[in-house]
Structure formats: structure tokens, C-alpha cells
Amino acid sequence: MCHRAGAMIFTGKKVFMPSTTSLPDLFLAIRRGQLSPPAAVDQALVPVTEAAAYAVQDAVARHLGPIEGWKVGASGPDAEPACAPIHAATIFRDGGTVPAGTCRHLGVEAEIGYRFARALPPRATPWTREDVLGAIGTAHPVIEILDTRFDQPGSQHRLLHAADHQSHGALIVGPGTTAWHTLDPVHEPVVLRIDGRVVKDHTGGNSAGDPLRMLVWLANHASRRGIGIGTGCLVTTGSATGTIFVPHGTDVTASFPAVGQVSTHLA
């Protein structure tokens, strides 16, 4: 259940009684600056199923502009993936600055993303692995920034964070390589630098294992939701470094030898 008329929003110090009566309206009001991010919400607003959380994503997404990417990840190699759309307004180029007003919290993750050269639109029959791999154009080094519409990251029921676009804040995309077929992402080294200091330097690190199986899952998941994956869409496939929260004013660089490097300034 995701709706309750007159639901109270608790921020720890203040209690708001907004005119919103649904979780999508709540998230949109917070994004628009009409409400402060709450420390908690009425239990009746918490989605009780994955499908309900994705329905909230869909409702919010209709107000956020074009979908130009997806984030997908999983807690283990055999775990069910989870995903959220990424909108054009939160995607930034390599070397650029993420404006201070984009995110409140800055949870840095180094990831590998795949850009689709051909669309995988909604259809009745499932997309096969061959279909999906045949549609990929390039692989990219990316930095995802985790944020939240709640007062603190990771403070809510997992389905609330799932409904909140899987806590997506921003995505910085580096140059692509067409040699993605030779990439072994499970064993690819990664180096993450914060203000020039190496904070992560290891091989692999993505809890989901093979990201290609997640791309196949996403293609069919997005198809069932009636959205699909568009031409030029960039799908980021989970953190290789874990999440490191940094202050505003930080410079970040992520490097994958077989993929490339991406940098950003987080104003």
C-alpha cells in the first residue's frame, strides 16, 4: 500500500501535514523544494512489494524529463537485480562540474556503464542475451553519485529507497570504447581518487558479478514496464568500489585500464 490521506511526515524536529497523499507526490514535493527531506514517513507510505516501488518510480519519472539512462545492480551474482531510470538532467560529461544544488549528499561510486547503439523497445517476447549484446555500442567509465530524498542516506526501508529512484543523484560519463567485447568486468582493475588521493585500488569489486546478465534482466524488466531501453541509453551496472561519501567541493577520478578514465568536480 502506497497511499494514505493526511499522512504525517516526521523530520525529527518538525512534523509536516502536506497536502500530498501519495509517495510520488511526496518525492516530487521534496525534489521541488516544497518540503524538507524527512527523517521518516508514515508506515502506510512504505511500498510493500517491489512492483509497488517500481510503480512509484514510474509516477515520479513522468515529471522528471527524458530518460537517458538506467542504473542496475544486485547484491550478489545470483541475486535478483534492482534498477531505476536516470534522467537527462542528472547526467554530466567527463571533466565537468556537478552543480552544488544537484545533490545534498555525495556518495561516490566508480562503475562501468554500457551505451546502447540500438533500441530495445517494449515487446511481447523476451529479449535474449544475444539480442541485448548485439545492441551494445560502447562501454564507459562512470561515476555515480548517490543521494536521497530523505534526511539521511540508507535510513529507510529498502523499498522506500528503491521507490526513490534507487537513491540516484547524478551520473558522470567518461569517453566510450567500442572494444567492450574484450572487457572482463569481473576482473577489471579499478582505481578511485578523491582530491588526488587513491582511496580504492583493487580488481573487480562489483557485488553483482557479471554485469552483462544484468543488462539482459534490465532489457526485459524495462520492456514489461512499457519503457524499454532507447538508442543512446547509458546503463550503469553497479559499484566496483562501494560507496564513499565526500563533502561538497571534492574532485573525483575513476580509472578502469580497459575502459578509460572519468573525472568530475562536485561543487
N, C-alpha and C positions, 0 to 999 in steps of 0.2 A: 504494500500500500504506500503510495507516494503523496497523498493529499490529505489535508485536514484543515478545515476552515478555521481561521483565527489562531493558527499555530504560533506559539511564542518562540522567539529566538533569543537564546541566552548568550551573552558575550562575556560573562564573568562579572562585569561591573554593572552592565545595563541590560535591561530586558526590553526588547522591541516587540511591538504588536503591529507588524506590517500589514498592508492591505493585500499582500501576496498570499495565495492559498495553496501554492504548489512549489515543489523543489525547483523546477525550471525557472519559475518567476523569482524565487529567492536568489538563485545563482545569477540571473540577469541583473537583478537589482544591485547585487554586490559588485558585479563587473562594471556597472554604470556609475558606481559611487553613491548610489542612493541609500545603501545600508552598509554598516561596518561589517567586516568579516566576523562571524560569530565563533565563539568557543565551542558551542554545541547547538543542536537543534532538537526540537520536539521529536521524540522517538517515532511518532506517526509519519514523519517525513523520510525516514530511512527506507530505501528500497529493500524489498525482501527477496528479490531474485536478481540474477544477472540481467535477465530480459528487461526488468523494470529499470535497472540502472542505465542500460543502453537506450531505453525509451526517453529517459531524461536527457542523455547526451543529444539525441536526435532533436528534441524540442528546443534545447538551448542552441544547437548548431544552426537552426533555421534563422537565428538572429545575428550570427557572427560572421557572415560573409562567406566567400568561396572556400570550399575545402580543397587544399592543395597538397595535403599530406595526411599520413596516419602514423600513430605510434602503436607498436605492438610489442608485447613481451610476455614472458612466462616465468614462473618461479622455479621450473626445472625442465629437463629435457623431455619429460613425458607429461608435463602439466598442461592443462588447458590454457591457451593464451588469453590475453585480455588486450583491448585496444581502445583507441579514441581517435576521432578526426582531428586534424591540425589545420587551422585556418590561415589564409594568406597573411593576415595582419600580424601573426606571431612568427613568421619565417623571415630570417635575416641572412644576408650574404656573408661569406668569409671576409674577415678583416673589418667588418662593420661594428657599429656600436648598438647595443640593445638599450633603448632609452630607459631612463630610471623609472618612468611610470608604467612600464610594461609588466613588471613583476614586483611583488612585495618581498617574497623570499626567493633566494637564488640557490637552488640545488643543482649543482653541476654534474653532468654525466657525459662521458665520451662514448659514442656509439657509431655503428656502421649503418648507413642508410642505402636504400636501393630506389633508383628513379625508374619509373615505367615509361618505356618508349611507346607502348601501345596500351590502349584502354582495356580494362576487364569489366565491362558493364554488368548490371544485374541480368541474370538469365535463369531459366528453369533448371538447366542441367549444371552439375557442379563443374567448377574449373579444376582441371587436372594439374599435377605438378609440371608436366610438360608445357601446358598452356601458360602457366604463370612464369616459368623460367624463360619461355620464349618471348615474353612481353617485357622483360627487364632490359633496360638500356645501359645504365651505368651504376656503379657503386660510389658512395661518397663518405668521407669522414664528416661526422656531425657532432655538435654539442647540443644536448637538450638541457633546458633549464626547467626544473620542477618548481612549481608554485602551488598555491591553494587558494580557494575562495573561503577557506576557514581561517581562524585566527592563527593556527599553528599547523605545519605540515605533519601528516601522519597521525593526526589526533582523533580521527573519526573512524566509524565503522568502515570497513574496506569498500562496501558498496556505495557509501556516500562519496568516497574519493573516486571510485570508478565512475559514478554519475557525473562528477566534477571533471570530466574530460581526462580522467586518469592523472589528475594533478599537473597537466601540461601548462607550461608557462611560455616558453619560447624555444625556437629551433634555429641553430646557426648551421648553415650548409656549406661545406667546402667543395672544391673542384671535383668533378667526377672522373672515373676511369672506366673505359669500356672493357678492361681486362678482368672483369669481375668473375668470369668463369674459372680463372686460375686461383682465385682467392680461397683460402681456407680460414673462414672467420672463427672457427672454434679454436684454432691455434695461432691466430694472428696476434703479434705483439701490439701493445698499446702503451703510449706514454702520455700522461696528463700533467700539464704545467699550470700552476697558479701563480700569477705575478712572477713568472720566470723560474719558479722553483718546482722541481719534479716532485709530485705528490703520489703518483702512481706509475709504475714501470713493471709490467708483467706480460704474460702471454695468456690469451683468452680472457676469461672473466665474466662472460655473459651467462647468467644462470639458465637461460633458455636453451643453451646448446646451439644446434644448427638453426640459424635464422631463416633459412630457405623454407623449412617446414612451416614456420610462422607466416611467411608470405602466402603460402597456399591456403592456410587456415583463414587469413585475413581476406583473401580474394573471395572466398565463399561466404564468410561472415558478412562482408560489406555487400555482397550480392543479395543475401537474404534480407538485409535491411533496406534494400531498394536504392542503395547509393552507388556501389561499385567503386572501382579504382580508375581514376581518369588518366588520360595521356599526360605525362609530365609529373604525375603524382610522386612524391617522395615518401617512402615508408622507412621509418627508423625502427630498429629491431631489438632494442634493449641495451641497457648499460653494460659496458665492459669494465667499468671502474667503480661501480657503486655510486652512491650519491654523496657529494661533498658540498655542504652549504658554505657559501662565501659572502662577504659583505659587498654592498654596492661600491663601485669604483675599482673592481677587480679585473685583471686581464687573464684570459684563459686560452690555452692552446692544447689541442688534442692531436696526436700523431699516430697513424697506423702505417707502417712501412709499405705494405702492398696496396694501400688505398690512397693515402695522402694525409695532408695536414689541414686543420681548420683553426682559426683564431677569432677571438672577439673581445671587445671591451664591454663590461657590464656596468653601465653608468648608474 
